[in-house]
Structures are given as C-alpha cells and as structure tokens.
C-alpha cells in the first residue's frame, strides 16, 4: 500500500492482465481492425446467483465500514465489448444475460444499500468527445476513461460535504504525453508474428509532477482506493481523484488475479489503513468480477482463495480493534 504522493506513471511492465493461469491459453479474442478482447471474460455466461452472493458480501462490508464511520463506494468498470461490440469477431456476440448484467448489478447493489455510481455515465463524456474508453490492444481503460470516472466518484464524495484535511493537499496533474507500446493483451498472450501484425499503439498519459517538499507528508488521506491494475497510477485514476477532492488519496492495488476480495483484506489488515482518517473507501471491480466470489477457484491465485464465511470473518477481525 502506498500513499499517492505524485502523479507518477508506473512502468508499463508493471501492468498485469486479469487472466488467471488457468485461462491464459485462451486469453485473447482477435477482433476486427486489430482490436483485441479478453478471452477470459465470457460474452455468453452470466451467474446471477453468484452475483447476488457477491453483492451480499459487498453490502456486509459496507455495514462493517459504516461502524467505523467509513462510507463505501463501489466502482464497477463496464465490459470492454459493451463499447466495441461491432469490432468483436464475427462469431462472438453478447448474450442477453451478459447484456443486462451491468444494469442488474447496479440495481442489486443499490437495493442492498451500496453506493454504486454508474460508470457508464462517466464514459458518456469520453465517447461524446470522440475519445476511446479502452485501448485497442489492451484490457485496460484509457486515461480519458479513468479520469472521467475519477471525476464522477469525486462528485459523489464532495456532494456529501467538505472532507477533513487541508485544502491544497491534492495531487497536481501533469501535462499530456504519448507512451507508445504494445498493449498487455498483445504483449502477454500473442505469438511474435501476431504481435508484429497487431502493432503498438499510443497511450496518452500524464507526465509526473513533483510536489513541493513536504506538501503532502503530514496530510492524512480521507479517501482510500482499493482495486486492480485499472486504478494503478499509470492510468491516472487516483491522481485525478486526489486532484478533484483536493486531498491526498491512499491506494492499494494488485494484479487482477489476486482478486478484489484478497486485495481489500490486505488493505484492511495493513498498518497503512487508518480508520481515524479514512472517510471514504472506493472499491473498484471489473464487471465480470462481480460473479466471482472469494472462493472462485480458477479465477483468483490460489493464495487468494477463501470461503465467503472465512473471508467475511477476516474482514470483521481486521476492523474489530481498529
């Protein structure tokens, strides 16, 4: 866990796809115009019962955090094919169950008392500006989509009143720059001849900005972000959120195969988690992850697997004496 101190771009080698080893061999769908999609995210299979079980656990976490005066915000990133369905391979199409999954998840999260903003609303502003929301050869969202989502989440937070801490302690954003390379789907899963055919693309990211000496050193973080590689600094979500709320943001992220359940537990068990200062916890999921609970063997790394009962007990224990 690190305090987000500067708008630093992480090295691209740190980007980690969300495929588990069990599905890596089928990890890429090659679409039209050299667009790539994650093969481990089924376009046809949905698990409504498993989704509801996950949402019950998420709701339980919200109640446990509320006892510590911490408000939970769940940010669910939509499926990439929702925005580029016309670029899928001819034989690939979303089933009606998958097509309705995002709406279903939001409805059920909200019915369970979870604050879950519709990230598609943030993406609308990016699409309206004729910018991409996902990279062509990558699983991840673009910085444009990440920053628009951060703006949406910041609006949810600031609408509820002033945050503790010092105004002026948020991250300063850098200038835009191009970082050209292969996306993770191409770099990690395609053979050399296909990598050459697919080719690199330009990642529009921000340069890093060094804060004034000591500017953030003593400032607590009233907002914590927990998630996967979508919220790592390379794509700019935590920096933009910090900038918009004008406060420091704490960050805990892991490669996708660690999973959201183990990542949250790691944060809550760490010395970096300070309930006295954290007022909001932003927990990021990818849409398809909602249907995979903490016991989803084959979806998460083996060390991340736990029964829902065991996982909830560990979360309760982590919060008990804090």
C-alpha positions in Angstrom: 0.0 0.0 0.0 1.4 3.4 -0.9 0.3 6.9 -0.3 -0.4 8.6 -3.6 2.1 11.5 -3.4 2.7 12.4 -7.1 1.1 11.8 -10.4 3.7 9.3 -11.4 3.2 7.0 -14.4 4.1 3.4 -13.4 6.3 1.4 -15.8 4.3 -0.4 -18.4 6.0 -3.7 -17.3 4.0 -3.4 -14.1 0.7 -3.7 -15.9 -0.8 -7.0 -15.2 -3.7 -8.6 -17.1 -6.6 -10.0 -15.1 -6.3 -13.5 -16.5 -5.6 -16.4 -14.2 -3.1 -19.0 -15.4 -6.0 -21.4 -16.0 -7.4 -19.3 -18.8 -4.3 -17.6 -20.1 -4.1 -20.0 -23.1 -7.5 -18.7 -24.3 -6.9 -15.1 -23.2 -7.3 -13.2 -26.4 -10.1 -12.7 -28.9 -8.8 -11.2 -32.0 -11.5 -8.8 -33.4 -11.8 -6.6 -36.4 -9.3 -3.8 -37.3 -6.7 -5.4 -34.9 -8.8 -4.9 -31.8 -8.2 -7.4 -29.0 -10.6 -8.5 -26.3 -10.1 -10.6 -23.1 -11.0 -14.2 -23.8 -11.4 -14.9 -20.1 -14.4 -12.7 -19.9 -17.3 -14.8 -21.2 -19.7 -12.9 -23.5 -22.4 -15.5 -23.0 -22.2 -16.8 -19.4 -23.7 -14.9 -16.5 -24.1 -16.2 -13.0 -27.0 -14.3 -11.3 -27.0 -16.4 -8.1 -23.2 -15.9 -7.7 -23.6 -12.2 -8.4 -26.2 -11.9 -5.6 -23.9 -13.7 -3.2 -21.1 -11.3 -4.0 -23.3 -8.3 -3.6 -24.4 -9.6 -0.2 -20.7 -9.8 0.9 -20.1 -6.3 -0.5 -23.1 -5.0 1.4 -21.8 -6.6 4.6 -18.5 -4.8 4.1 -20.4 -1.5 3.7 -22.1 -2.1 7.0 -18.9 -3.1 8.8 -17.1 0.0 7.4 -20.0 2.2 8.4 -19.4 1.2 12.0 -16.0 2.9 11.7 -17.6 6.0 10.1 -16.3 5.0 6.7 -18.6 5.2 3.6 -18.1 2.6 0.9 -18.3 3.5 -2.8 -18.2 0.6 -5.3 -17.0 1.5 -8.8 -17.8 -1.3 -11.3 -15.9 -0.8 -14.7 -18.1 -1.9 -17.6 -17.1 -4.7 -20.0 -14.9 -3.5 -22.9 -17.1 -5.2 -25.6 -20.1 -3.1 -24.5 -18.3 -0.2 -26.3 -16.8 -2.1 -29.2 -19.3 -4.8 -29.9 -19.1 -4.1 -33.7 -15.3 -4.9 -33.5 -15.7 -8.3 -32.0 -15.0 -11.4 -34.2 -18.0 -12.3 -36.4 -18.6 -15.4 -34.3 -18.7 -13.6 -31.0 -21.7 -11.8 -29.5 -23.0 -10.9 -26.1 -25.9 -13.0 -24.7 -28.9 -11.2 -23.3 -27.9 -12.3 -19.8 -24.5 -10.6 -20.2 -26.0 -7.6 -21.9 -28.2 -7.0 -18.9 -25.6 -7.8 -16.3 -24.4 -4.3 -15.6 -27.8 -2.9 -15.0 -28.7 -5.9 -12.9 -25.6 -5.5 -10.7 -26.2 -1.7 -10.1 -29.8 -2.3 -9.3 -29.0 -5.1 -6.8 -26.0 -3.2 -5.2 -28.2 -0.2 -4.7 -31.1 -2.3 -3.3 -28.5 -3.7 -0.8 -27.6 -0.2 0.4 -24.4 0.1 -1.6 -23.4 3.4 -3.1 -22.6 2.3 -6.7 -22.3 5.1 -9.3 -23.0 4.2 -12.9 -19.5 4.4 -14.5 -21.2 4.4 -17.9 -22.3 8.0 -17.2 -18.6 8.9 -16.9 -17.8 7.1 -20.2 -20.5 9.0 -22.0 -18.5 12.2 -21.7 -15.4 10.5 -23.2 -17.4 9.0 -26.1 -19.0 12.4 -26.7 -15.6 13.8 -27.1 -14.8 11.1 -29.7 -12.1 9.6 -27.5 -11.6 5.9 -26.7 -12.6 4.4 -23.4 -10.5 1.3 -23.8 -7.2 0.7 -25.6 -7.2 -1.3 -28.8 -4.7 -4.0 -27.8 -5.1 -3.7 -24.0 -7.6 -5.0 -21.4 -7.4 -1.6 -19.6 -9.3 1.6 -19.8 -7.8 4.7 -21.3 -6.6 7.6 -19.1 -9.6 9.6 -20.5 -12.0 7.0 -19.1 -10.1 6.7 -15.8 -10.1 10.5 -15.3 -13.8 10.8 -16.2 -14.6 8.0 -13.7 -12.5 9.8 -11.1 -14.5 13.0 -11.7 -17.7 11.1 -11.2 -16.6 9.5 -8.0 -15.2 12.8 -6.7 -18.6 14.3 -7.3 -20.2 11.6 -5.2 -17.8 12.3 -2.4 -17.8 16.1 -2.4 -21.6 16.2 -2.7 -21.8 14.9 0.8 -19.9 17.8 2.3 -16.4 19.0 3.0 -13.6 16.5 3.6 -11.3 16.7 6.6 -7.7 17.7 5.9 -6.0 20.7 4.3 -7.2 22.3 1.0 -4.3 22.4 -1.4 -3.0 18.9 -0.5 -4.4 17.2 -3.6 -2.2 15.9 -6.4 -1.2 18.3 -9.2 -1.8 16.9 -12.6 1.0 16.8 -15.3 0.9 17.6 -19.0 -0.3 15.0 -21.5 2.3 12.8 -23.3 2.3 9.8 -25.6 3.8 6.5 -24.5 3.9 4.1 -27.4 4.0 0.3 -26.9 2.1 -3.0 -27.3 -1.0 -3.4 -25.1 -1.0 -6.1 -22.5 -3.2 -8.5 -24.4 -0.9 -8.4 -27.3 2.4 -8.3 -25.3 1.5 -11.1 -22.9 -0.5 -13.5 -24.9 0.1 -13.3 -28.7 3.0 -15.1 -30.6 5.7 -12.9 -32.1 4.2 -12.9 -35.6 0.8 -11.7 -34.3 2.5 -9.0 -32.1 4.2 -7.6 -35.2 0.9 -7.7 -37.2 -1.1 -6.1 -34.4 1.5 -3.4 -33.7 1.9 -0.9 -30.8 -0.4 2.0 -30.0 -0.1 5.3 -28.4 -1.0 5.6 -24.7 -2.0 9.1 -23.8 -1.0 9.6 -20.2 0.2 12.4 -18.0 3.7 13.3 -17.0 4.6 13.1 -13.4 4.6 16.2 -11.2 6.8 16.5 -8.2 5.0 18.2 -5.3 6.6 20.9 -3.2 8.8 19.5 -0.5 6.7 18.3 2.5 3.4 19.4 0.9 1.7 16.0 1.5 4.0 14.4 4.0 1.9 15.2 7.1 -1.6 15.1 5.5 -3.8 12.1 6.1 -5.8 10.5 3.3 -9.6 10.8 3.8 -10.2 8.7 0.7 -8.7 5.2 0.0 -8.9 3.4 -3.3 -8.7 -0.4 -3.4 -8.7 -2.3 -6.7 -6.7 -3.9 -9.5 -4.5 -2.6 -12.2 -7.2 -0.3 -13.6 -6.6 2.0 -10.6 -2.8 1.9 -10.7 -1.2 5.3 -11.2 -0.2 4.6 -14.9 -3.8 5.3 -16.0 -4.3 8.2 -13.7 -7.4 7.4 -11.7 -6.0 8.0 -8.2 -4.2 11.2 -9.2 -7.3 12.7 -10.8 -9.4 11.7 -7.8 -6.9 13.4 -5.4 -6.9 16.5 -7.6 -10.6 16.7 -7.7 -11.2 16.3 -4.0 -8.2 18.4 -3.2 -6.9 15.9 -0.7 -4.4 13.0 -0.7 -5.7 9.6 -1.7 -4.4 6.3 -0.3 -4.0 3.5 -2.8 -3.9 -0.3 -2.7 -3.9 -2.2 -5.9 -2.9 -5.7 -7.0 -2.6 -7.5 -10.3 -6.1 -8.8 -11.3 -5.5 -12.4 -10.5 -5.1 -11.5 -6.8 -8.8 -10.5 -6.9 -10.8 -7.8 -5.2 -11.5 -9.8 -2.1 -8.0 -10.6 -1.1 -6.8 -7.0 -2.1 -9.4 -5.4 0.2 -8.5 -7.7 3.0 -4.8 -6.9 2.6 -5.5 -3.3 2.9 -7.7 -3.6 5.9 -5.1 -5.8 7.7 -2.2 -3.4 6.9 -0.7 -0.7 9.0 -1.5 1.8 6.2 -5.2 1.5 6.9 -6.0 4.3 9.4 -9.8 4.3 10.2 -9.4 7.5 12.1 -8.6 9.4 8.9 -10.3 7.5 6.1 -13.9 8.7 5.5 -14.5 7.0 2.1 -13.3 3.7 0.6 -13.6 3.4 -3.1 -13.6 -0.3 -4.0 -13.1 -1.0 -7.8 -14.3 -4.1 -9.5 -14.5 -5.1 -13.2 -18.0 -6.0 -14.3 -17.3 -9.7 -14.8 -15.6 -10.0 -11.3 -18.9 -9.4 -9.5 -19.9 -13.0 -10.3 -16.7 -14.4 -8.8 -16.7 -14.6 -5.0 -13.6 -15.1 -2.8 -13.9 -18.9 -3.3 -13.8 -18.8 -7.1 -11.2 -21.4 -7.8 -9.6 -20.8 -11.2 -10.4 -17.1 -11.2 -8.0 -16.0 -8.5 -4.5 -17.0 -7.5 -4.5 -20.0 -5.1 -3.4 -17.9 -2.1 -6.3 -15.6 -2.6 -9.0 -18.3 -2.3 -11.2 -18.3 0.8 -14.7 -19.4 1.6 -17.1 -16.4 1.9 -17.6 -17.2 5.6 -13.9 -17.2 6.2 -13.3 -14.1 4.2 -16.0 -12.1 6.0 -14.7 -13.3 9.3 -11.2 -12.0 8.5 -12.7 -8.6 7.4 -14.6 -8.4 10.6 -11.5 -9.2 12.6 -9.4 -6.7 10.7 -11.9 -3.9 11.6 -12.6 -5.1 15.1 -9.9 -3.4 17.0 -9.0 -0.5 14.7 
